[in-house]
Amino acid sequence: MRILLAALTLLCLVATARAQDIAPESPALTPLQALLQEHRAAIEQGARRGIGPAIEALRDSGLPEARSVLEKWQARELWLRKSDGLFFLAEPAEGGYRLIDPATGETAGSATRDEVTQIRPNSGIRAVLAGALVQFQLTDPNPAVRAAALDAIARRSEATHLDALRAVLEDETDPRLKARKARLERLLTISFDPDPDARIAAIEGFSGDIGVDVRAALNPLVATTRAVTPGDPPAGENIARRLSPGSDALEREAAYAMLVEAGLAPPRIGRSEIRAALAANVEDGRVGGVPVAELNSEDARERAYAGLAAAGLVPAHVTEAGIDAALAAHSFYDRYAEADPRVTDAASAALATIALMVGVNQMADLALDALSLASIYFLAAIGLAITFGVMRVINMAHGEFIMMGAYTGYVVQQLIPDYTISILVALPLAFAITFGAGVAMERLVIRWLYNRPLETLLATFGISIALQQLAKNIFGTQARPLTSPAWLDGALVINDVVSISYIRIAIFVLALLFLGLFLFIMRRTRLGLEVRAVTQNPRMAASMGINPDRINMLTFGLGSGIAGVAGVAIGLYAKVTSELGQDYIVQSFMTVVVGGVGNIWGTLLGATLIGFLQKGIEWFNPSNTLAAQTYMILFIILFIQFRPRGIIALKGRAAGD
């Protein structure tokens, strides 16, 4: 037997030696290939649950080619050779594929389609790969790539990103990106750092910060879930509040439903189910010992069902007393998702401070909106204030001059495709056209109706309707676009709450320019001196050689021209239709009446008051704009009872009329 074993051992040794002489020596695996081989099974299987260690090993390997492999893997450009299980990159070639060593980038032979398998990660694995690549992108020389990595982390944060950010934070050279990294690191500290003190410090550092990202990080910490447990709550629960069944916070029926859902109490039997059970268990004219003829009341049916339950024929019925007992034996409470009470206390305090700051900034945003609306009303009303103050003419067609200016801007844009140049051309052209229309209207109609306010009102109202119909005949009823230049697109964003569009800023600036221009004309020119003279005392002005008719004509033309310019500005954000002017004529008259007729400062104050009042009412009742208009008119009616001449009363002829 020993001789036989020795012979077999000798034969094995000889066979092994011959095999080593015949088989070629296997090439040494590169560190990258060795790492891939270590996780080959998980990579081949392609399941997201088990792929994490493989991706993390590549990410943390420190190999210079690790990033390239992860990117190729994500792009489905990683292949497996079936004969030896090695991983390669592949490029289409004649007869199959050219294999490339992922570590060296050198050609490693070729293979047919049947000799290789493509590694195809699903969407879940590609997301994990994207998260792993963030670490490399954070140190990329290109600032745009680093910024994109920060965007990716902000969209989909993971615990691993925290260490990655901390590792590269001090080495960042771009001040803007460094500030973003520091902010993101603090946000991730709140969500993922295991040290409660570090989380609390990060939370306190964001106190008063109204950023949406901060609120998104803090809100999950104070989120609560409703729970029920027999007796007292378990020790260690971070309880937000205890609940009493039957209170406003937790109705009695909802509390018992929680017990049933948790398997802590039997479900209630409804009346329909009781009737069905009784009907199914009638024997010899009785149900549960109760004659059928007596089942005409709830008490009788309850007794019959109790008899069936005692016999084991139906589930036991839960009585009201039983429900009360079950509720009293259990604790109901809201618990925080965050286990550490100190963290939730810090988050609650920070969110309270942030809520206060958000409210302050919302008021600032509302004030900006109101100021913007006031500038629009000022532009729309300044021309009306001039004509009404000097001529005492109620011009119901003033809104149509605004509409004419808007359509002028539209026509100019059809002729000049450059929006910046077209707006610069449209502004003076709209002034010229509406100035001419105003002069024509004054010469043909208004001059024959002085000191006849009712006839003037009816005449201008008729002209308003005629101009609207003329616009419909020329441009149709469809809204026409008046496009703003590209440099007016977007908004000035101050923070996550306060912002204002560039168009509204431009309208505000335009209103200030017209205020300055009007003041210059009225105080530094002969025309302004004559207008002021006619406004205060037309007879005395006429005796001094001033022609009141000429002043009235120029004044009406000036007011109409300013309305045309306002139409161009309003048309940049409002729809341009034949009814455009009607949307602003009421507010224009209210602005003039509240401010004081014929006074530019009164018009400015009136527009500011109307703008802030309208925005304030809309803030309290945002879903009903008609109610806002109604309340505003009621306020103005009350206002003129106390200030019938407006905020700034005009002296002279207007004061005496």
C-alpha angles and dihedrals in degrees: 000000000000090000090053093051092049091051092051092049091051092051091051092052092050092049092050092051092050091048090054091051093050102039117074117241111263112245116249113260119241115239089254093051091046090053092049091048090052090060097031096119094054093045092050093046091053097203117149093218094062101030096077097085091050093052092044091050091054092045094050097038095095090222112146092223095051094093092051092050092050090050092048090047090052090049091051092245097123117103136189122217108222097209097063105005095242121149122235142166112243137207125189112260138164109298095006134322139336109230120221125196106239092212101049103019090229125134112266101187132278137280140192122242091260093053097060137050123212116229105228113186116200124231092272093054091045088055090052090048090051089053091051092049091056090078091060093042092055089066097039114131090231111085091207090059091049090049090050089052090053090050089052092051091048091052097045114017123190134182091248091061091066095066090041091055094046091051094056102031098094094044095057111115100185108086093208094050091044090056090049092049092049092050092047091048090055091048092051089047088060092052106034114016110112092210110090092201091056091049092049091049090051091048093050089049089061095050107134094012107132096194116136090228091058093051090046089055096045101042095068089056092061096037112122137203125203116243139178129199136171111263118344123354116270117269113263096034113137097225119197095188142337116243129215117210111240095032126114090260094054123018119214095244092048090050093053090045087058090054092050092047091050092049092244097118137024117259120260119256112232125221093251091053091049091052091048091050092049093049091051095052105049111139125174091343094305135098119200089341094308119112113244090233090064096053093098097107137057093241092055092048090048090053092047092049091047089054091052090048091051088053090052093243097119136018116276115269117238112230126208090251090052091052091051091050092049092049092049091051094057136062121228120198146147114244130195120244087224111077099205112081092201091059093049091047091052092046092049092050092047092048091050090054091045091050089055092049091046089054091051092049092046088056089050090050090049090050091052091050090048092048090050091050090047091055090053092050090047092054091047095047104039094081091047090049091054096050094041094046097048103030103024088227120148100215109197089178093064091102090056091059086057088051091049090053092051092050089048089058090049093051092047090053090054089056099038112041094191102093095203094052092041092055091048089051095042096056098062092034092054089049092051095047096046091041089056092045090050093050091049091049092049094048096045102037119001098053091061093053104051114143089016102098098171094052090045092052092050093045095050090045089055090049089051092056092045093051091049091052091046090054090050091051092050103037103018128230096287117104113255123217122241103189121206121223118268092252089063094055119109129015142274102254112201095174139327091293107032121063139137130194119249090234091061090047089053091050090050091051090047090053091052090049092052091047090054092044093050092048090050092050094046097045106027106036136067090237090057092049091051092046091053091048094050090045094054100038120353095185094053090045091052091050088054092058099265116136106225093193092057091047091050091051094049092043092052090047092049092051091048092048092053088050088055092053089048088053092058091050094046092046091061091075105013127069113265109230136138088264094054094106093050090064090063107030094084093049090046092055091045090051092052094045095047095043098044124264119272097009119112094202090049090052090051092050092044092052090049092050093047093046095050092042094052094047091046093052091046090051091056092043107023097162097057116056092169090060089051091055091047095050091047092054091048090052092051091049089055091044096056090050087068099029106029092167094048133244093309112029118215120237124218126026095357091052092053097047 
